[in-house]
Structures are given as C-alpha cells and as structure tokens.
Amino acid sequence: MHTRITDLLGIRYPIIQGGMAWVAEYHLAAAVSEAGGLGIIGAANAPAEWVREQIRETKKRTDKPFGVNVMLMSPYADQVAQVIAEEGVAVVTTGAGNPEKYMELWKSKGIKVVPVVASVALAKRMERCGADAVVAEGCESGGHVGESTTMALVPQVVDAVEIPVIAAGGIADGRGVAAALMLGAEGVQMGTRFVATTECQVHPNYKEKVLKARDIDTRVTGRTTGHPVRALRNEMTKKYLEMEAAGATAEELEYLTLGGLRKAVVEGDVKNGSVMSGQIAGLVKDELPCKEVIENIMAETGKALKGAAQYE
Ligand SMILES: Cc1cc2nc3c(=O)[nH]c(=O)nc-3n(C[C@H](O)[C@H](O)[C@H](O)COP(=O)(O)O)c2cc1C
C-alpha cells in the first residue's frame, strides 16, 4: 500500500508504533520497523545518553527506518534533540510542546519531523513551522489525551493542512485502519495494540491487564489539573478520581501518580501504578509478534476496504 506517509517515511506499510514512555524501547521499535512499519523509541523524560544507546541498539537490529518520540517538556529535551541529530534517525515525533527551535537542526540532517497534535489549530501551527506530517491523536488513545475523538478530529485536521495526516487513538485492527483512510488519513499510529506484542518488554502483569480489559475499563485522571491521562482503571485511578472530585490540589494528585508508569511497566504493580492504555484495549485479545500484528492488520484492511466498496 502506497500513501504519502509510506513514501515520506520510507516504510512498507502505513503503520506507526507510537512512542510510549517506558514502553517503547529498542526491542519493540526494531521489531516494528523490521516488520515494515515504523518503530519509535519513546524518549519521554529519559537522559540523552539513554536515547543514544537506544538508537544504537535499534540500528544493530534493523537497517530499516525508525524514529524517536521527543517529549518537549523533558528537562533533557535540548540534549535529546542534539543526540538525535548526531546519531541520525529517519523520523522524530514530538509531543507536549512546540518543536520549532529544533526544526532547523533536524531538517539539516534530513530527519522528518512529525508532531503529535490534538487540535486543528496546533496542526496548522506545526505545518507553518515546517512539519513534514502530523499525527492527529484522538482522546480514545492511551496516555496523555486531548478533547476531540479520532472520528471528529482526523477529517478536520485533514481539511485544515496540506501535509499528510496520521490518525491515532482507538485503532487496533484493519477495520480501524480502513476507517482512518476513509477519514483522509494516510497512515495510522497505534500504541495500545503494540503493548500486547511478544517483543514489547513491559512486565507480564501489564500485558495481561491490557489483554483482559473490556471496552469500558479505562479512566481519565487529571482533567482538573489540565494534564488528562488515560489508563486502565485500578486502585490508583479510583483513589485519584475520588480525590479529584473532593477538590485535592494539583500537588496532592501529582504525588499519587509520581513514578506510576514505571511502577506498572517495570515492577508490574498494576494496582497502584499507571497502566496507560487506550479504549481499544477491549479489542486486543492476543499477544502476538509485531510482524504478525502488522500483517494481520494489513490483510484485514484490504478486506475492509473491499467490503466498503459494496456500498458504492
Ligand atoms: C503506555 C503508553 C505510553 C505513551 N507514552 C507516550 C509518549 O511518551 N509520547 C507520546 O507522544 N505519546 C505517548 N503515548 C501515545 C501513543 O504514542 C499513541 O499515540 C497512542 O497510544 C495511540 O492510541 P491507542 O493507544 O488507542 O493506539 C503513549 C501511549 C501509551 C499506551
């Protein structure tokens, strides 16, 4: 399948594995890229030397394009931006801020810059400052979320910008990919589906919780603090939401989630940690190698698109 996204990123399939803090490290990123998608290392708040190591390990495992997701609010963002330019990766996706100040550096190295956006206004701003594409991420997704759903956001972003759009949030099978293409997206980014893969290094408790999740099992904490995060419900989300409703301060709430993702991913504490996951977890029922996930999804996409043709 050819789209502007496959051409731009030099990948076989228009499937991108979202950069995920603590989750998306080199085993996962390399496996996705090897399978014909675009693997992404999640730099999150990690120091630049960790990112350098991750890039080098990924390169040992694949010679296909892969990316790094930079969290622009990270205290290490400046150094991470530099390491990315030095080591050379195909793509950078960015979240939590404006990547404008790094644009010249990355562009001079031929790195494609793809910011993640949750609104039309931000998509337009990113296009103006030289982004090669945008990921339009709806609030069904795991992790930090915006206001709009994927269904509403994607076509509005597609209409607002000339650059290609990648849809994210709530996509885990070929029906989702076909739907995203119908909305005008030219690729998809998935996070939750890739958590439940053989190559993903998260604690088995984390994977099990994703695999057992039902459609209504996610909660969004932090709406009152302006930093909403979607995760699977557990003791932590229950307590958080109770405290939030009772008017707890931002500091009290932050204390509750401090190190929460690490707790769940590394220690397997899925009761008190933050088990970030999208609403689509209810659809994810099997742990598979990335190659199988991607090939199944592409086969389903073809079927779904053919099926849709019957309504012509
Ligand atoms: C555990 C987890 C951690 C995430 N961390 C990040 C991150 O650090 N940076 C980012 O831009 N997006 C992050 N995301 C969002 C994903 O990159 C992706 O856009 C999202 O998961 C897509 O929605 P889906 O979960 O419905 O597939 C995270 C998602 C999950 C599930």
The ligand as an SDF file (V2000), in Angstrom:
LIG
                    3D

 31 33  0  0  0  0  0  0  0  0999 V2000
    1.7410    3.3230   27.7570 C   0  0  0  0  0  0  0  0  0  0  0  0
    1.6510    4.4780   26.8090 C   0  0  0  0  0  0  0  0  0  0  0  0
    2.6160    5.4760   26.8670 C   0  0  0  0  0  0  0  0  0  0  0  0
    2.5860    6.5420   25.9660 C   0  0  0  0  0  0  0  0  0  0  0  0
    3.5790    7.4840   26.0060 N   0  0  0  0  0  0  0  0  0  0  0  0
    3.6380    8.4510   25.0470 C   0  0  0  0  0  0  0  0  0  0  0  0
    4.7410    9.3490   24.9860 C   0  0  0  0  0  0  0  0  0  0  0  0
    5.6720    9.2890   25.7980 O   0  0  0  0  0  0  0  0  0  0  0  0
    4.7390   10.2920   23.9960 N   0  0  0  0  0  0  0  0  0  0  0  0
    3.7310   10.3820   23.0610 C   0  0  0  0  0  0  0  0  0  0  0  0
    3.7820   11.2520   22.1780 O   0  0  0  0  0  0  0  0  0  0  0  0
    2.6760    9.5290   23.0990 N   0  0  0  0  0  0  0  0  0  0  0  0
    2.6200    8.5640   24.0590 C   0  0  0  0  0  0  0  0  0  0  0  0
    1.5800    7.6660   24.0480 N   0  0  0  0  0  0  0  0  0  0  0  0
    0.5850    7.7010   22.9380 C   0  0  0  0  0  0  0  0  0  0  0  0
    0.9880    6.7310   21.8080 C   0  0  0  0  0  0  0  0  0  0  0  0
    2.1810    7.1200   21.1960 O   0  0  0  0  0  0  0  0  0  0  0  0
   -0.1120    6.6120   20.7240 C   0  0  0  0  0  0  0  0  0  0  0  0
   -0.2820    7.8320   20.0450 O   0  0  0  0  0  0  0  0  0  0  0  0
   -1.4540    6.1880   21.3190 C   0  0  0  0  0  0  0  0  0  0  0  0
   -1.2550    5.0880   22.1740 O   0  0  0  0  0  0  0  0  0  0  0  0
   -2.4260    5.8390   20.2070 C   0  0  0  0  0  0  0  0  0  0  0  0
   -3.6540    5.4430   20.7240 O   0  0  0  0  0  0  0  0  0  0  0  0
   -4.0350    3.9000   21.0620 P   0  0  0  0  0  0  0  0  0  0  0  0
   -3.4430    3.6350   22.4010 O   0  0  0  0  0  0  0  0  0  0  0  0
   -5.5310    3.9090   21.0880 O   0  0  0  0  0  0  0  0  0  0  0  0
   -3.4480    3.0500   19.9840 O   0  0  0  0  0  0  0  0  0  0  0  0
    1.5570    6.6160   24.9870 C   0  0  0  0  0  0  0  0  0  0  0  0
    0.5820    5.6000   24.9440 C   0  0  0  0  0  0  0  0  0  0  0  0
    0.6160    4.5400   25.8340 C   0  0  0  0  0  0  0  0  0  0  0  0
   -0.4250    3.4590   25.7400 C   0  0  0  0  0  0  0  0  0  0  0  0
  1  2  1  0
  2  3  1  0
  2 30  2  0
  3  4  2  0
  4  5  1  0
  4 28  1  0
  5  6  2  0
  6  7  1  0
  6 13  1  0
  7  8  2  0
  7  9  1  0
  9 10  1  0
 10 11  2  0
 10 12  1  0
 12 13  2  0
 13 14  1  0
 14 15  1  0
 14 28  1  0
 15 16  1  0
 16 17  1  0
 16 18  1  0
 18 19  1  0
 18 20  1  0
 20 21  1  0
 20 22  1  0
 22 23  1  0
 23 24  1  0
 24 25  2  0
 24 26  1  0
 24 27  1  0
 28 29  2  0
 29 30  1  0
 30 31  1  0
M  END
$$$$
